[in-house]
Amino acid sequence: MSASPALLALLGLVLAAGLWLVLPGARATGGRSFAARIAPQLRSVEVQSALLARPGHRPGRAAVGPGPLARALAQRVFRHAGPSAALERRLVRAGATTTVADFRAEQLLFATAGLLTGVLLGTAGAARWGTGPGGVLLAVVATSGCGYLLRGHLLSRRVRRREARMLAEFPAVAELMALSVGAGESAVGSLERVCRVAEGELTAEFRGVLAQTRSGAGLVHALQDFSARTPVAPIGRFVDGIVVAIERGTPLADVLRAQAQDVRDHDKRELMEAAGRKEIAMMVPLVFFVLPLTVVFAVYPGIAVLELGF
């Protein structure tokens, strides 16, 4: 079965678009720049404090991510995608060590995989059902958009799961801090004790707070930065309570215990609401499947007897 000229033209346009994306990036990353050639002679070293590194990121470890060609293509494609500050905040909330350029490159790779899938599906549909070039174009656009949106959805799901883990760890961490403060330790000492004996996402963030304080920032400033990059309401109230207690000299242990109790009460309310929703969901098969079947079994024998009697 020979393909139609319109389908061949569409495939040629897809190939030309792919070459237009690949060749400029290959030319831009093919040769070494002048700075890269003279860097060994100058022995230039980028100095960065290990204390200010993002939690979970080890200096000197090679980052795993897309190559320079994919980054160059992503910068070319997403040049007018808008400000990247919101995306960077989402990456920080997800605890990812990738940069905005790496994430854009991953989005481009997902969209490219969707485009190839759309070409295969559209070509198969055109050969099997005769959908024509319109069907191929629709499949390519749909699968490319789905691949692009899938990467953002995976990032959003990672953010939600990480914040849920932080919220689950929060009551135990707050109680441990309250016990440490009640035993006579300071706020920084209680944070250090928590970071020594506990593990988890919230503990990793507290290690970042301690690293920021050791680098010269005040504890209040470090806690406020932590609250700004972690928009979880109970944790924000917890940090605000610590800041107010430090600034005004109120008993810190009582504040920590009250915050932990509030989070436990919030978890109980959410559990009761989830139980209520599940109870209503369990009524759906009972009302629409079990109850009609029971009525049929109860009524049908009586109808059969009546028909036999008359």
N, C-alpha and C positions, 0 to 999 in steps of 0.2 A: 504494500500500500504506500503510495507516494504521498509525501507531505505537501500541503498546500503552500503556494508562494507566500501567503500572509504569515503562516507559521514560521517559515524559514526566515522571513524578514524580521519577525519578532525575536527569534533566537539570535539572529545576527546583531540586533540592537542590544540584547542582553550581553552578548560577548563583547561588543564594543564598549558598553558601560563598565564591564569588569576590567577590560584592559585600560580604560581611562582612569580607573581607580588604582590599579596595581602599578602601572608603569611610572607615573610621577612619584609615587612613594618609593619605588625601587631606585629611581634616579636620585631622589633626595637622600636616601640612606646608603647608597652604594659606596661612595668614597668617604674617606676620613677627612674631617675638617682640619683647618690649620691649627686650631686650639688642641685638638686631639693628637696631632703630630708632634707638637712641641711640649706637650704635657710631661712626658718622661724626662726631658731635659730640665724642665723647671721644677720637677718633683712637687707639683701642686697637690695639696691634700685638703679635702673638705673636712673641717673640724666640726664635730657636733657632739654635744654633751649627751652621754648615755642616760643621764637622769631625766632629761626632757623627752626621751623617746616615747613613742606611743606605747601603752600597755600591750604586752604580747609581742612586741617587735624587738628583735635582737639586732644590735648594730653589727655590721659586718656580714650578716647572713644574706645570701643572694635571694632576691625577691623572685618568686615564681609568678609569672604572668605572661601576657602577650609579648611578642618580640617587638623590636624597633620598627619593623615594617608595618605591623598592625597599629602601633601607636601613631605613626606618621599618617597612615590612611584615616585613622579615627580623627586626628586633628584636622585633616583636610575636609572630611565629611561633616563633622560636628562643629565646624568653625563658627557657625551662627546659631548654635543650639541654645544660647542664652547663658546667663551667669551660672557658674559652677559652685557657688557658695552653698546652695541648698543641697546639692549632690554630695559635696564634701561633708556637710553635717550628717547626712544620712550614712555615709561610710563610717564616720566616727561613731555614730550610734550603733552601727552593726559590729563595731570592733574589728573592722577589716584593715589590713595593712596596705591595701592597694591604693593607688592614687586615682585622681579623677581621670587622667589620661588612660590609665590601665582599664578603668571601668568602661570608658567610652570605646576602647578597643575591643573589650569583651562584648559590648552591645553590637558593635559592627560585625564581629565574628558570628554572634547569634543570628543577626539579620542575614548574613551571607549564607549561613546554613539553612535558614528558612527559605531564602531565594532559590537555592539549589533544590530543596525539597519541592518548592512550588513549580519549578521547571519540570522536574520529573513527573509530578502528579498531573500537571497541565498537559504535558506531552502524552502521558498514558491516557488521560481522559479524551484528548483529541483523537488519538488512534483508536480508542475503544468505542466511544460514544459520539465522536464527531462534534465536539464542542466548539472547535475552531479557535482562532487566535484570541478571541475575547475571553474564553474560558481559561486559556493559558495565562493571559495577563491578570485575570482576576485571582487565579491561584497563586501567582508570583507575588502580587501585592499583599494578599491575605497572609501568606506564610511568612513573608519578610516582616510585616508588621507584628505578627504573633511572636516571631523570634526576638524582635527588638523589645517588645513589651514583656517577654518572659524574663529577660535579665533583670529588669526593674522589679518585677514581681518577686523574683528570688531574693533580691536585696531587701525588699519590704518584709518578706517573711522572715528573713534572718534578723532584721531589726526587732520584729515582734517577739520572736523566740528569745532573743538575748534579753530584752527588757522583762519578759516574763520570768526568766531565770533570775535576774537581778531582784525582782520583786519577791520571788520565793525565798531567796537567800537573805532578804533584808531583816526579818524579825530576829533570826538567830544572831546576825551580826550586830544589830542594835542592842540586844540583851548582853552580848559579850562586851561591847563597849561600855554599857551601863555598869556591869560588874567590875570592869577595870577601873572606871572612874570612881565607883564607890569604894574600891580598895585603896584609893589615894593617888592614882596615876593621873597625869594631865591628859588633855585631849589628844595631843600628838603621841603620847605614850600609849594610850588606848588604841589609836590607829595602828601603831607599830605592832602591838600585841595581836590585834586582829589579823594583820597581814602576815604575821609569823605562823599562826595556828590555823587559819582558815584558807580555803581555796574557793574559786568561783569567779564569776564575772564581776560582781560587786567588789570583791576583794582586790581584783586586778585594777579596778578604777581607784580604789583607795590607795593602792601602791603608786598610782600616778599622782595622786594628791600629795602623798609623802615625798615623792621625787621632786615635785614642784616646790614644796616647802624647803627641802634640802638645797635646792638650787638658788634660794634667796627670797622667794615669794612668801608672803604671810599666809598663815593657815586659813584665815577668813577669805582671802582672795582666791586661794586654791580651791576651797570648798565651793565658792560661788562659781568658779569656772566649771567645776564638776557638775553642779546643778544646772548650769546653762547648756552643757553638751549632753545631758541626760534628762530629757523632758518626761520623767515619770513622776506623777503628782505626789505619791507618798514619800519618795526619796527627796523630792524638792522641799516638802514640808519638814522632813528630817534635817536636811542641811540648813534650812532657815532657822530651825530651833537651835541647832548647835551654834550658828552664827550669833543669834540673839543672846544665848546663854554666855558665850565668850565675851561679847561686847558689854553686856550689862552685869555680868557677874552672878547670874542666877545659878542654882544647883543644876549641874549638867546631867547627873545620874537620873534625876527625876524626869527631866525632859526626854532622855533616851528611852526610859521605860515607858513613858506615856506614848511616845511615837511608835514603839514596838507593839504596844497594846492596840493602838489605832489600826496598824496594819493587819494585826490578827483579826480584829473585828471586821475590817474591810474584806478580808479573805472569807470569813464566815458568811457575810452578806452575799458575796459573789457565789459561794457554794450553794446557799439556799436558793438564790435566783436561778442558778444552773439546774438545780434539782427541780424547781418549778417548771422550767422550760422543758426538761426531759420528760416530766410527768405528762405535760400536754402533748408532747410528741408521741408518747406511748399510747395516747388515746386514739391517735389517727388509725393505726391498723385495727384497733379493737372496734372502733365505730364503723369503719368502712369495709372491713373484711370479716372479722369474727362474728359480729352481731348480725349482719345479713345472712351469713351461713347458718347461724343458730335459728334464725326465724324461718329459713327455708326448711331445715330439718324438722322444726316443730309444726309447721303449717302444711307441708306437702303430704304427709300421711293422712291427715284429716281430709284434705281435698280428695285424695285418692279413694278413701272410704266412702265419702259422699257420692262420688261419681259411680262407684260400684253399687251403692244402694239405690240410686235412681236409674 
